[in-house]
Amino acid sequence: MPRVVVLDLSGLDQFLSSHNQMRCTRSLGVEGLQLDSSKVLVLASMKKISEVRLNGCTFCEKKMDSATIIGSNKMVPPNACFLSLSRIYLKYSKFLKDLTWLMFAPNLAELSVHGGDELEDVIQKEEALVS
């Protein structure tokens, strides 16, 4: 399966602004970038994405509910859901505290986390109850 690997922030922003690439991509790898929750949620608008690999990424914690994020980003559909996402690979991610956003991936079959020393919860109960 052809993969898109993004190595710099300008490349990621350019990729996320291309509706054609977003519509067709099935596998996405992001390496060594600083990501916030809005960048991760934009993946929900990728209809065919089945595999995401995040390697050595640093996560910025933005405290906002999904309605705020979706409302502030025109590329994220109102009913954001990772319907085709079946595989997630996370390696050596910094400041990744939880994976609550995976609640929106009903077909997730494989989750691999390596070197996630700061991971506290897969899904935080408080956030799960709000969503």
N, C-alpha and C positions, 0 to 999 in steps of 0.2 A: 504494500500500500504506500503510495507517495506521501511524504510528510513535509510539513512546513516547520522549519526550525528558526526561531527568532532569537537573535543574539544581542540586539541593542534596542533601546527604548523607542528611538525614532522608527525603527523597523516594525515594532509592535504597534505603535500608533498608526502607522501607515497601513498595516495589515487590517487593523480593527476598523479603519475608515473605508475599506474596500468592500462594498456589498457583495460583489462577485466572488471574491476570495472567501468571505465569511460564509457565503451560501454553499460553496463547493468543498471546503476543507473537511477532511475526515479525521486527520491526525495532526496535532499541533504540539510542538516542543518549544518551551521557553527556557532559556538558560541564563542564569546570572543576573536577572533583572530585579528591580524593586517594583513590587506589585501592590496595589491596594484592592480593596474588595470590589470596587466598581469595575476594574479590569477583569477580574475573575467572573463577575456576573454577566459581562458582555458576552462571554462564551455561550450563555444560554440562548442567544439569538442565532447561534450557528446550528442550523437545522440538521446537518449531517455529521457533526463532530462525534466521534465514537471513542477517541483516545486523546488524553491530555497528559503530557510529560512536563513537569516543572522541576528543573534541576538547578540547585544552587540559588534559588530565588529568595529575596528578602521581602517579607510581607509587612506592609504598613497597616496598622489597625485603624480603621475608620469606623467610629461608632455611629451607625445610622441604620435604621430598619430598611428592609428590602423595598418598601414603598417609596422611601426617600431616594434610594439609589436608582430605582427604576424610573421614577419621575424626573430625575435629574439627567438621565442618559437616554437620548432618543433612540439609541440602537437596541436597547433592552426592551423586549415586549412586556406588556403589563402582566401577563401570566407567565413570567419567566420560569422555564423548566428545562432541564438538560435531558430531553427525552431520549436521544440516541446515544448519550454518553454511557459507555459500558466499562471503560478502563481508565484509571487514574494512577499515575506513577509520580510520587513526590520524593525527591532525593535532596538531602542536605539543605532543607529550607530553614531560613532564619526567621524567628519571631512568628512562626506559625503556631497559633494557640489552639485553634479548633477547626473542625471541618464541617461546621453546621450547614454550610451551603450545599453539602452533599444530600441534604434532605430533598433537594429539588432534582435529584438524579434517580428516578425510580427504576431505571434499568441497569444500574451500576452492578457489575458482576465481579470486578476485580479492583481492589484498592491496595496499593503497595506504598508503604512509607518507610524510607530508610534515612537514618540520621536526623529524625525530627525530635531532637532532644527537648524542645520547648513545647511540644504538643501536649496540652493538658486534657482536652476532651475531644472526642470525635464529634459529638453533637452536644452543645450546651443545653441543658434542660430548659432554662429560662427562655432562650431564643427559640427553641422548638415549640414552646407553648404559645409564643407570640405569633409565629408564622402561620 
